[in-house]
Amino acid sequence: MHTHLLAGLLTALSAPFIALIVVLLVMVTLWDAVWKLIALWKSARHDQLGWFICLAIFNTAGILPILYILCFQKKTATV
């Protein structure tokens, strides 16, 4: 008797949990895509082929592109 109740409870909780995971996955994917595109653009504009290849290959949820943008991109002279 308790087994059916537990199975029903787990089934009822699994749908919102799966929806939450899907939403979080979509948000992380969009986050990574935006940072990756910005970093790829900057590395291509500054002729940094090694960084461009690394940024294009590795998926790090935005960590590597953010590090590149903040620390490793060539600084342009502003007038």
N, C-alpha and C positions, 0 to 999 in steps of 0.2 A: 504494500500500500504506500509506504513512504518513498519507494523507488519511483513510482509514477509521479508523485508530487514534486520530487527533486528534478526529474527529467523535464517536467512542464515548466518549472522555474528557470532551469538553465536555457531552455528553448526561448522563453519569453525575454530573458536578459541578453541572449546572444545577438538578436537583431539590432538593438540600439548600439551594442558594443561594436558590431561589424560596421555599422554606419559611421560611428565615431572614428574607427580606424581608417575607413575610406576617406573621410573628410580630412583627417590629419595627413594622410598620405598625399592627397591632392595638394594640400597647402604646402607641404615640404617640397613637393615636386615643383610647384610654381616658384617658391622661394629660391630653390637651387637654380632654376632656369633663368630667372631674372639676374641673379648675381653672376652666373656663368656667362650669359650673353654680354654683360657689361665688361667683365674681365677679359673675355675673348676679344671684344672690340678694342679695348685698350692695349692688349698685348700685340694685336695685329698692327695697330696704328704706330706702335713703338718698335716694330720689327724685332720682337722677342719670340722667336720661333719655338724655343724650348718651353717657355711658359705656355704658349698657345697650344702646343701638343699635350702637355700635362693637363691643362684645364679642359681640353676637349675629351680626353680619355677618362679621367678620374671623376667619379661622382662622390662628392663629400658633403652633400647637403648644404652647400654654400660656404663651407669653411675655407677651402683652398682659394676660391675666387676672392673672398673677403680679405684673406691674408695677402694675396697678390696686390689687390687694389690699395690696401693700406700700407704695405711694407715694401713691396718689391717692384712696383712699376717704375719706369723711368719718369722722373719729374720733368715737366716741361717748363721752360722759362716763361714767366708771365711779365708783360710790360705794363 
